[in-house]
Amino acid sequence: MKKRLVVLTGAGVSAESGISTFRDSNGLWENYNVEDVASIDGWYRDKALVLDFYNQRREQLRTVRPNAAHIAIAELERDYDVTVVTQNVDNLHEAAGSTRIIHLHGELTKVRPENCCNEADGFSEASVFDIGYGKIVLGDLAPNGAQLRPHIVWFGEAVPKIEAAIDAVQRADILLIVGTSLQVYPAAGLYRYAGNDTPVFIIDPKDVPVHDRRITHIKDVATSGMMTFRELCDKKRI
């Protein structure tokens, strides 16, 4: 029986494919103020701006490919029962071949009516659909007559899949964290749900703000860090 391995990924995994990280030190994302394009308040202030921003992100996503880290994560399925929990909204894990993925913050290639997939309907994704790398603009309506919006979890909104992510981490035999600073909650706290005897590995070139005896910090970028992780697994027979 394969061991259960949960891989928590963040922007650092996709950065090596050419996708800019979500937010840098000056609070900008692709030269936009984060609160203007990644918050529910920003959506209600200027829907056209938000739609155009995500149209640009989908167009950018069309041009990139999975990197060696995405592929190495997918290849872990040969030896482990793998669940990927990602903060990323791109589809590069899918493109690399990973088969079980929990998207905490939504999916860039998908849209939904602005009045659905919320607390009122139990966050049902029945009305969510994939548009690939296409565009939506103000006036593009869902079958129920509501404006279409990106299927993205913005600041100020609930993270409906956090419970599924917590459950996966609680059941994990091994937890691997790749390319996330562990500073954006609630995802940053997920590692705390790992069992006391569950080994935790973090791949990040920077220092990480956690101190836990279970954690092995591989101070490297995602692509080469994944090679080190596999070597450690082989050496420690985990």
N, C-alpha and C positions, 0 to 999 in steps of 0.2 A: 504493500500500500504506500502510495506516494505521500511524502510530508506536505503539509499545507503551508505554502509560502505566499505571503501577502507583500506586494510591492507598492509602496506609496510613492508616487512621482509628482514632481512639480516642474516649474518652468525651466530648470536647469537641464532637464532631459531633452527638451525640444530646442533649446538655445543653439545646440551644435548642428541643428538642421537649418538654422538661419531665422528662426522665429524669435523676435525680441521678447525679453522677459516682461512679465505683466506690469511690473512697476519698479522704477528705480528710485534713487534717493531723493529726487526732486518732485516726486509725486506725479510724474507724467507717464503716459503709455502711448508710444508712437506720436509724441508731441501733443497729445491731448491731455487735459486734466482728467485724472481718473474719475473724480466725482461727476464729471459731465457725461462720461460714456460708459461707466460701469456701476451705476447706482440707480435704484428705482426712482429717486428724485430727479436724476438727470434725464431719465426717460420721459417723465411727465413735463419737464421743462422744455425739452427740444427733441421730439421723437425723430424728426428728419435727420438731425445730427447723429443720433445714436445708430439709426439704420444705416447711414452712410459709412460710419466707422466700422460696423461689422461687415458690411459689404466689402470694404477694403481688406479686412482681416481674412475673409473667405477667399478673395482674389489672391492674397499673399499665400494662403495655405495651398492653393492650387499649384504653386511653383516649387514647393519643398517636398522632400522625401524623408522617410525614416532614416535615422542615423544608426551607427553601430550599437548604441545603447538601447534603442527601441528593439532592434533585432535580437540583441542578447537577452533582453527581458522576455521576448516571445519564445526564444529557444529554451528558456528555463522550464517550459511546459513538458519538455522531454523527460525531465527528471523529477519534477515537482507538480503538485496540484496548485496552480497559480491563480491568484486573484489580483488584478491590478486595480488599485484605487488611485485615481489621478485627479489632481487639481487643474490639469490642463484641459482646454476646450477643443484642442485640435484632434484630428483623427489618426495621428501617426502611430499610436499603439495598434489600432485596428489594421492599418496599412502594413505594419511589420509582422502581423500574424497572431497577436495576442487574442484570445478567444473569450476571456471573462474580464470585463472592464466595468468598473463603477466610476462614472463621471460625476464627481462631486459638484462641479460648477457649471454643468451643462455641456452642450455640444454645439460647436460653431456652425456645423453644416445643417442644423435643424432649427425649425421655427415653430411657433404655436400662436393661437389667438391670445391677445393680451389679457383676456378675462378668464383664462383656463389654466390648469396645472398649478393650482394654488390651494390654500387651506380649505376653501369652500368645497372643492371637489376632491379633497384628499390627495392632492398633487398627482392626479391621474394624468398619464401621458397619452391617453387615447387620442387627443387632438394634435399631438406633436407629429411633424413629418419632416423628412429630409429633403432639402433643396440642393444638396451637393454644394457646388461653388457659385450658385446663382445669387441674384440680388433680390432684395425686397425694398420697396419704397413706401412712403406715406400714401395711403389709399389702397394698398394691397390688402385685401380682406380675406379672412378665413371663411369657411363655409357657414359659420354661425353669424357672420356679419361684422365681427370684431377685427380691429387692426391686427395684422401679423406682427410679431416681435421675435427677436432672437431667443432661442431656447437656452438662455444663459442665466445663471444665478448671479444676481447683482448684489452689491452692498445694500443693506436694508431689506433683503429678502431672506426667507428661510432656506436652509440647505437640506432639502427633503431626503437626500440619500445618505446623510450622515449616519443614520441608524444602521443601514446596511453595511456601511464601512466599519462601524464599531463592532458589529457582529463578526465580520470577517477577521478583524484584528484580534478579537478575543479568542477565536478558534485557531489562530495561526500557530504553527510550530516554529516558523522563522518569519521575522519581519525585516524587510529591506526598504530603506528610504533613500530615494535618489533625486537629487536636484531640487530640493525644497529647503528653504531657510528655516522652516518650523517657526514662522512668525505670524502667519495668517491663520486665524482661528475661524471655525472650529477644527480644521484639518490639522493644525499644529499640535493639538492635544491627542491625536489618535494613538500615538505610540504608547501613551500611558495605559491603554487598554490591553496591551500585550501581557501575557502571563509572566509571573515572576521568573520562570525558568526559560522563557522564550528569548533566544538570542536576537538582538537588534543590530542591524548594520546600517550606517549612514554613509552615503557617498556624496560628498560636497567639498569643493576646493577651499571653502572658507570655514572658520570656526563656527560651531553650532551652539546655540544657547541652551544646551541640555547637559545635565550631569547625572548619569545613570550607569550603574555598574554593568548593566547588561549590554551597553552600547559599544560597538566597535566602530570607530570613525575612520573611514577610508578617505583621506584628504586628497581628493582628485576630482577631475571632471567626470561626467557620466560615462563617456565612452570607454576610457581607459580604466575607470573605477570599476566598471562591470567585470572587466577581465580579472582584476584583483579579487573581487568578490567570489568569482567562480574558483579561483585558486585557493582561497581561504576555505570555501566549502569542501573542496576536495581534500585539503590538508587536514581539516578538523572532522571530516566525515559527517557533515551535517546536511 
